[in-house]
């Protein structure tokens, strides 16, 4: 990726998916496929209504952690580039929260790397999420199901129960 477009951005502002994918595609003439995942804030969680979600992170530490995840994806899969954008601050239902985009010469590697990065991000990225519900604010705990998704890549997450 060029210096003008970092691989990782943690930001409060929304992002333009089409512009991000176009920039990733334009970064390398060998690109034949771009796979992306866009996550949005849900209006329900664990059966409760959610009015908003607030995300916090440690600046510097979060970016370094996600950079390491991208390095791991580049080592595992035949990909040409990757971009992760994660929003922080106060977000409403249906707001975009995360973009994971991966480019490669062929679609299979892009699909795999994108899924790998999203699984990794869900369990290992240092974000703290607080939901506003009718019963009050609550911190969102890591889910064991997210750990199980990461385990299929041979990575054991700290939130999974011991076997």
N, C-alpha and C positions, 0 to 999 in steps of 0.2 A: 504494500500500500504506500502511497505517496505521503510525504510529510503533511500535505494539505488535508488529508483525510485519515485521521487516526483510526486504529482498529477498534478502540473502545471509547465510548462517550457516556459519561454519567451526567445527566442534565435534567433541569426542571421543564424546559421547553419541549413541546411536542416535536415530532419528526415527520418528514415527508418520505413515506416508504418508496414511492416511485423514484424520487431523486436519489435516495440512498442506494437503491438497486442499480440505477443507471451509473452512478459513480463507481460502484464495485465492479460492474461489468466493463466499464471503460478503463479500468486500471491495468488490464492485461489482455492483449489481443488473442491469447490462447483460450479465453473463456468461451465455453460452449454451453454452460448451464449455470444458473444461479437459483439456489433454493433459499427460501426465507420463511421465518416464523414471526408472526406478530401477535403478542399477547395483549389482552385488554383487561381492564378492571371489571370484575363481575359484580352484579348487583345482589348476589346471594353467596353465602359461604356457610358451610355446615348447617344448612337449613334456615339460616337467619338472613334477614334483609341487611344489605350493606349500603350505607349512604355515601361513604367515601373511604379511601385508603390513603394512609400517609406512610411514605417510605423514607427511611433514614439510612445513611451509610457513613463509612469512614473515608473521607477523601484521600486519595493516594493509595490506600490499602485496597480499596475495592477495585480500582483500575488495575493494579498490579495482579490481583487475584484473577481477574477476567483475562488479562494478557496471558497469564500462565495457562489458562484453559484453552485459549486460542492456539498457543504453542503446542499443546498436547494434541489438539485436533489436527494441526498441520503435520505433526509427526505420525499420526495414526492413519490419516486418509490422504488420498492424492488430490488435494485441493490447492487452489491458487491464491485465494484470499478469503478474509472473513471480516465481518463488521458486527459489533454488538453495541447497541444503544440501550441504556436502561434509564428510565426516568425516576426521579426522586421528588419528594415534596408531597403536597396534597393533590390527590387525583380523584375524579368522580367515576362512577360506573360508565363503561364504554370508552373511557380514555385509553389511548394506547399507553402501554407500560414498558414493553420491551420489543426490540427487534433483534433477531439473529439472522444474519445473511451470510451465505457461503458461496463462493464461486469455484468452479472446477472446469476441466475440459469436458467431462461427461456427467450426466445427472446422478448416477448412483453415488458417487463420492460426495456430491453436494448434499443429497438427502441424508446420508449417514452422518456427515460432519455436522449438519445443522441440528439433527436430532441429538447427537452426542453433546453438542454445546448447550442445548436447551436443558437436557437432563443434568448436566454438570452445573449449569447456572442455578437451577432450582434448588440444589442442595448445598452448594459450596460457596456461592457468592455471598459476601458479607453485607446483606441488606436486612433491615428490620422493618417489618410491616405491621401497621396498626390499623384495624378496621373500626369505623364508627357504625355501630348498630343501634337499634332502638333500646337495647338493654345497656348501652354505654360502649365506651372504647375497649378494645381488646387486642392484645398482641397476637399475631398469627404464628403458630408453632410450625416447625418443619413437619412434613408428612412422611410417614414410613413408606408410602407408595412412591414418593419421589426418590427415596433412597433405593428402592427396589429397581426403579428404572435405571438408575446410575450403575447399580451392581451388574446389570447385563453387559456393561462395557468393561467389567473387571475392576471396577473401582468401588471400594467399600466406604460408604458414608458413615459419619459419626452418629447419625440419628437412628439408624436401623438397629433393631434389637440383636443381641448376640445369639449365635446359633450353637 
